[in-house]
Structures are given as C-alpha cells and as structure tokens.
Amino acid sequence: MTALDSQPGLRVRPIAGALGAELAGIDLEQLDDAGYESLRAALLEHHVVFLPGQHLSPDAHRQLGGRFGELEVHPYISKLDEDHPEISVLNSDQGFIADVWHTDVTFAESPPQFSILNMREVPATGGDTMWTDQGLVYASLSEPIKQLLLGLTAVHTAAVFGHPEQRAEHPVVRRHPETGEPSLFVNRQFTSHITQLSRPESAALLQFLYSFSEQPYFTCRYSWTPGTIAIWDNRITQHYVVNDFFGTRVLNRVTVLGDRVEAYDDVTKWPAFTPRNTSAAHSGGTT
C-alpha cells in the first residue's frame, strides 16, 4: 500500500499534463498522520496540490504548515498580526501581485521547501496562478545544454525588495533531496547572473532558460475560490500570478524553511530520472 492509498476517500484529480492536482476527501483541520503522509505523497508526485473549501483559520493554517517543518518569518512581506508572524499577507490593493515567474526566496542560503497558500478573497474574474515543472523543463533540454548547465552556479539577490546585499549562490541544476530528480533552478525575479560566465554570456543563457521554462506545456493554471488551500514544492517549481483582474485579491501564506540546495553536477552519482509526464518534452525552439 502506498501513502496515497492510506487515506480512505482521498480523490486526486490531475489538472494538467505537466503538474498539479486537486485533492478532495481530506479535511485539513482533522489531518491525522496517515492523512499527512498521503498529502505529502501527492505533493511530491504532482509538485502542487489544491484543496478547495477548507477555509482554515490562521491557527489551523499555521498548524498545517508546521506539519511540514519549521516556518519562516518572511523578512520583507507584511504579516497577518503579532500573534501570527509566520503568516504573510499578499494583498493586491497594497500592490502585491507576483506577476513575474519566480521560485520563492531563492536569495536565501536555504530557500523554502514548501509554501502553503490560503486564498481569502478573489476578484470576480481572473487572478489565476500558474506553476511550471522545473524537473520536466530540465529533462526536455537537449543533451549538450544539459551538460553545459551541470556544475554552473548562479547568484540570486533580493534586489526586487530593495536589498541587493541579500544574496546567495546556488547550482543552476539542483537535485531534489527526496526524489533525486534534477531540475532547473534559476528564475527571472531573483537570479542575477551565472558565476562562471561573462555577463553577456550569462544574460543570453539565462534569457533562453527563462523563455524555455515558461512554455505552456510545462505549466498548470488554477482558478481560485475563497477557502482554497494550495501547497507547492518550491524546490522544483516556479509560479506566476496572471495579472488580468480588477478588484481585490487577498491571500495568506506560510512558508516552510528550506533544506540545503544540492547540485546535480555528476550524473554518475544518481540513477537516470524520468519525469512523470515525458509526453510534454519538446526538443524544438521556443516561441
């Protein structure tokens, strides 16, 4: 019996070929150990999962995050209140719309493992969020480009928050600490440059990697309803808010502190890894 099979009544509905699944038949406020293991197994398989109709209180939201690990207090984003410093508030009326492809907080030495979002208020239309499967992205590159990227590192900074001095250097291709899967680990919002290349070379290569990874068949897109909980694996995804809405969009988020970013720099150390959906692999150019 797998962890997914251990939760009676759990229903998993994939929402796209690349990644993402909606879960039903699980009550996050009454989550026992078996339910947590099933939830985590679904998350590792689909990289981002959605649980509508949960309507978690701040305490329950924080408690759910604590099941996954120690929670972050984000250094630059508004907090819910003094009693819940771990809960960040992202309110579009305050100008917070993350409409750039990114992986959360990669400017930290140990970027977050998971983010757990509690959607509070949604506009009448629009305001979806998209995710990319960065493991599938790397698997879909040609072999010469894959080999070129191995061993390279990139600097990530918090310049977008006005703190360019906050920085970290990470491998361009990282190994997932639980599954062993290699994935591309650069993003438009926080990645500054590739250390081993000249600045023109770095800019050209990064622009190609960004464009390649943002192609539709590497993505899923989700339309929100209030009370939906989303959990994503920050170690193997990027995400992006579709800024096509009028009105207010408010969400609360807790973030699970990260683990060490390990380079996937020697393919002889790890078994060959086939992504869950190889049908999306594409060897042509980007458009």
N, C-alpha and C positions, 0 to 999 in steps of 0.2 A: 504494500500500500504506500503510495506517495503522500507527501504532505498535502497536496491538493485534494486527495481523496479522503483525507481525515476529517474534513469539515462537512457534516451532513447538511444537505440543502444548498451548498455553495454552487452558484452558477457563474460560469466565466464566459463572457461574450467578447471575442476579439473585435476591435473596432476598425482595424486597418491591417493590411498585409505585413507591414514592417514591424509595428509595435503597437502597444496599447490594448487594454481590455477593460470592460465594465464588469463589475462584480455585483451579484445580488445574492440574497440569502445569508447575509452576515451582518450582525449588529455590533458596531464598533464599541459601543458603550458596555457591552456584555461579552467582551472578547476574552476567551479563555486561552490556555497555552496552545491547544490544538488549532484553534481558530487563528491565532497569531502565526503559527507555522504555515498554515495554508495561505494566509495573506502574504507572507514573505515569499513563499514559493511562487505564487502568482506574479509577484512583483519582479522577482529575478527572471522569470520566463518572459514577461511582457514589457518590462522596463518602466511602464507607467500604468497604474490602475486607478479606476474611478468607481466611487461608491456613492450613488445618489441617495438623497433622502435621509441623511444621517443627522444633520442639524446638531452637531456637537457643541456643547458648552465650552467655554475657554478651559475649564479644568479638565474636561474629558479630552479636548484637543491636545493639551499638554501631556496628559497621561498616555494617550496613544503614541505620541512622539517618543516618550520615554521608554516604550517597549522596544524601540529600535536602537536606542543608545542615548548618550548624553546630548543635551540640547544646547544649541548655540544661542548666544545673545548677539544679534547682528550689530556690528559697530556703527552702521550708517543709516539704518531704516527705523522709522517710528515704531514704538512699542505700544501694545494694547493698553497697559496700565502698569502701575508699580508692582502689582501683585502677579503680573504675568509678563515679566521682561523677556521671556523666551518667545513670545508671540509677536511677530512683526505684522504691521498693518499696511497693506498696499491699497491706497485709495486713489482712484483716477482723478477725483476732484482736487487732490493735492499734487497732481502732475505725475503720479507714479503709474506709468504704463510701460511695461518692459517689452517694447516693440523692436527689439534687436535680438537676433539669435545669440544665446549665451548658455553657459553652464554656470551655476551659482558659485560665487565666491572663489573662483579659481586663483585669485590673488593671494589666498592664504596658503601656508605651507601644507596644511592638510585640508583640502576643500571638503565640503559636506558630502556625506554619504547619501542621505535621503532628504527630500523636502516633502512636507505634508501640508497641503493647502485646504483650507476650509472656506468655501465660497459663501459669502454673506449676502451680497447684493449684486444683481446683474442688470445690465441695460435691457431694454425691450428687444433689441436685435443686436447681433454682432458681439464682439468681445470674446471670441473663441480663443483657445490656446492651442498651439501646435508643438509637437515634440519630434526630434529626429533620433534614430537609432545609430549611434556613432560606431557601434561594432559592425553593423551592416555596411556603413559608409566605408570603413577601412577595408573590409572584405571585398568590396566592389572596386577598389582601385586596382590598376594594373600592377603586375609583379615588380617592374622596375621602380614605380613610385612607392610601393610598399617598402621595398628595400632601401630606397633613398631616405625614407622617414625614420627608419629604425636607428636609434642612437642619437637622434636630434633632440634638443631641448628648447623650450620657449619660455620667455619671460611673460608673466601675467601681472597686471597692475590694477589698482583701484583708482586710476585717474578719472574715470567717469564719475566717481563720488568726490572728486577734488583731492584725492590722496595718492598722487603718483608714487610717493615714497613707500606705500604699502605694496609689496611685490613678492613674488615667489617664482621659482624656476621649476618647470615640470617637463617630463618627457612628452614629446609630440604624440607618441603612441604609448598608451598605458595598458597594463594588464589588469583585468578585473580581479579583485582579490578573492572573490568567491567562486566565480565560474571559470576563471583563467582566460576569458575572451579578450583579445586585443581590440582596442578601439582608438579612434582619433580623438585627441584631447587638446584642441585649440578652438577658440571662439572669438567672434567679432568684438564683443563688448570688452573683454579683459586681456586678450592676448596682444602683447606689444610687438614682439619680434622673435625670430628663431636665432638662438645664440650663435650657432656655428656658421651662419651665412652672413654675407654682406647685407646691408639694409635693403638695397634694391632687390637682391635675390630673395630675401625673406618676404618682402612685401608682395612680390609676384607669386611666390609659392603659397603664402597664406591666402591670398585672394582666390587662387584656384581651389584650395581646400575648402574655404568657406562656401564658394559657389557650388562645388561638387556636393557638399554635405547637405545643402539646402534644397536639393531636388525633391519633387513631391513624393516619389516612390520610396524615399527613406523616412517619410513622416506619417504621423497621425494628427487628426484635428478633432477637438472636442468642444461641443456646445454646452454651456453651463446651465444649471438650475440652482437656485439657492439651496444650501444644505448639502451640496455635493462635496465629498472629500476626494482629493486626488493625492496620490503618493507616487513619487518618481525616484528612480535610481540616478542620482546626479553623477555617478561615476561613468555612465555610458550613454547619456542623453544630452541634448540641448533642448531649449524651449524658447517660445516666442509668442507674444500676445498680438493678436490680429487687431490693430487699432482702426477699426471700421465702425465705431459705435458713437452714439450720442447719449448723454446721461451718465449715471454714476455706476461705477464698478468697484466693489469693495471685497477684499478677501483678507483672511488671516492666515499666517503661515508659521509653522515651526520647522526648524531645520536640525537635522541630526549631525553632530560633529563628525569630521571625516577620519579616514584612515590614510596611511601613507600611500602616495602615488608611486607605484612601482612601474618601471619601464618594461615594455615588451620589446627588449632590444636584442634578444638572442633566441631565434626561433627554435634552436635545437633544445632549449630548456623546456619547452612546453609542447604538448600534443597539438596537432592541427585542430583548428576550431572552425566548425561550420555554423554560420548564423542560423537562427530558427527559420528564417524565410530567405532562401537563396534565390527565389524567383525574381526578387527585386533587383538583384545585382545587375549592373549596367556597365559595359566596357566602353561606351562611346563618349562623346564630348558632352559638355553641359550647355544648357540654353537658358 
